[in-house]
Amino acid sequence: MDDVTDTVFRQIIAGCAKPNLFFTEFVNVDGLQSPGKSKLVHKLKFSKQEQPIFAQIWGKNPDNYYKTVQELVKIGFAGVDINMGCPDKSVVKNGCCSALINNRELAQEIIEATKRAADGQIPVSVKIRTGFDQVDFSWPEFILNQGIDMLTVHGRTTKEMSKLPARWQDIAKVRQIRDKIAPQTLLVGNGDVLSRQQGEQLAKQHKLDGIMIGRGIFNDPYIFAKKDIWLDVSTKEKLELYKKHIKLFKSTWQPGDRQNFEGLKKFAKMYINGFKGASKLRGEFVRQQTLGEMLKILKDYQA
Ligand SMILES: Cc1cc2nc3c(=O)[nH]c(=O)nc-3n(C[C@H](O)[C@H](O)[C@H](O)COP(=O)(O)O)c2cc1C
């Protein structure tokens, strides 16, 4: 997830309970192939502990997909995922991501360029929504006809953003289409999954190959564990984990690499939660102006 699941957070998650597959934040191939590249490369940073990890890319120009994917193979990514699902207005108005539903010729060229560059060395996957204004099964059918290795389906349309609950029955219908026209393509469902157990139940019920979890990670860094762990983690351990996260952030990013250290405060709701006085401590924590001050607040707290 953009500006959330950087290498630092993924390493924290890998240390708690690792998923079978990680994805990077989405990164724009047109930017990567421009003089502005240095502003984006931090999104492609990963450590060994995060393997297997797919780089997630988006953009407009098939040549830039081709060049970028050749680089991703060399860097050592386990696979590449093309984002054709993001509904954000800023990307859709430029004809990118989920807007490709309405430009299938370009979607096909992008997949073709990506496959050519991957050259069978790494798998190619695509992430989509179920339609633009309304559910349109001709879209997943079109993508499944492109000979890709994996398809992730988010059970909402572009127009719905995240406003309505994800429709798993639509994902199940895509699975039926997959069974008929592309049985070799793995199918992954996505939307509103808040625990591994819930994900496994949905995968079983709808005969899916996998489940992608997004926002659920904001509540529970152990979400990929086989049993519930986070509820039993003590306040002291939660704060220790937050300190570890901040210290790793500090040692990983140089000032300017990733300006957004404020983004670290997004995790306060997860780590500083579930104990008496949490809300007051969170309030104090988010007012701090430096990483050092943030660490001090956590260190000084008597759990
Ligand atoms: C802050 C934020 C950033 C996101 N960034 C990405 C992204 O870079 N790539 C992507 O495929 N999806 C991204 N998503 C969408 C999620 O991956 C996921 O598809 C969506 O939130 C629905 O699944 P969930 O209910 O498990 O979160 C993002 C979502 C949020 C809230």
PDBQT file of the ligand as one rigid body, heavy atoms in Angstrom, charges set to zero:
ROOT
HETATM    1  C1  LIG A 401      -3.394   3.926   1.953  1.00  0.00    +0.000 C 
HETATM    2  C2  LIG A 401      -3.650   2.877   0.904  1.00  0.00    +0.000 A 
HETATM    3  C3  LIG A 401      -2.715   2.684  -0.093  1.00  0.00    +0.000 A 
HETATM    4  C4  LIG A 401      -2.930   1.715  -1.068  1.00  0.00    +0.000 A 
HETATM    5  N1  LIG A 401      -1.971   1.518  -2.011  1.00  0.00    +0.000 NA
HETATM    6  C5  LIG A 401      -2.092   0.485  -2.886  1.00  0.00    +0.000 A 
HETATM    7  C6  LIG A 401      -1.057   0.179  -3.803  1.00  0.00    +0.000 A 
HETATM    8  O1  LIG A 401      -0.012   0.850  -3.876  1.00  0.00    +0.000 OA
HETATM    9  N2  LIG A 401      -1.258  -0.883  -4.620  1.00  0.00    +0.000 N 
HETATM   10  C7  LIG A 401      -2.392  -1.644  -4.581  1.00  0.00    +0.000 A 
HETATM   11  O2  LIG A 401      -2.518  -2.615  -5.315  1.00  0.00    +0.000 OA
HETATM   12  N3  LIG A 401      -3.392  -1.348  -3.746  1.00  0.00    +0.000 NA
HETATM   13  C8  LIG A 401      -3.267  -0.320  -2.905  1.00  0.00    +0.000 A 
HETATM   14  N4  LIG A 401      -4.284  -0.053  -2.019  1.00  0.00    +0.000 N 
HETATM   15  C9  LIG A 401      -5.513  -0.884  -2.059  1.00  0.00    +0.000 C 
HETATM   16  C10 LIG A 401      -5.378  -2.131  -1.196  1.00  0.00    +0.000 C 
HETATM   17  O3  LIG A 401      -4.291  -2.911  -1.611  1.00  0.00    +0.000 OA
HETATM   18  C11 LIG A 401      -6.620  -3.002  -1.278  1.00  0.00    +0.000 C 
HETATM   19  O4  LIG A 401      -6.820  -3.428  -2.595  1.00  0.00    +0.000 OA
HETATM   20  C12 LIG A 401      -7.882  -2.289  -0.818  1.00  0.00    +0.000 C 
HETATM   21  O5  LIG A 401      -7.657  -1.487   0.314  1.00  0.00    +0.000 OA
HETATM   22  C13 LIG A 401      -8.971  -3.320  -0.484  1.00  0.00    +0.000 C 
HETATM   23  O6  LIG A 401      -8.480  -4.378   0.277  1.00  0.00    +0.000 OA
HETATM   24  P1  LIG A 401      -8.464  -4.355   1.892  1.00  0.00    +0.000 P 
HETATM   25  O7  LIG A 401      -9.887  -4.258   2.320  1.00  0.00    +0.000 OA
HETATM   26  O8  LIG A 401      -7.805  -5.663   2.278  1.00  0.00    +0.000 OA
HETATM   27  O9  LIG A 401      -7.682  -3.161   2.293  1.00  0.00    +0.000 OA
HETATM   28  C14 LIG A 401      -4.113   0.931  -1.054  1.00  0.00    +0.000 A 
HETATM   29  C15 LIG A 401      -5.058   1.148  -0.062  1.00  0.00    +0.000 A 
HETATM   30  C16 LIG A 401      -4.842   2.095   0.917  1.00  0.00    +0.000 A 
HETATM   31  C17 LIG A 401      -5.880   2.288   1.989  1.00  0.00    +0.000 C 
ENDROOT
TORSDOF 0
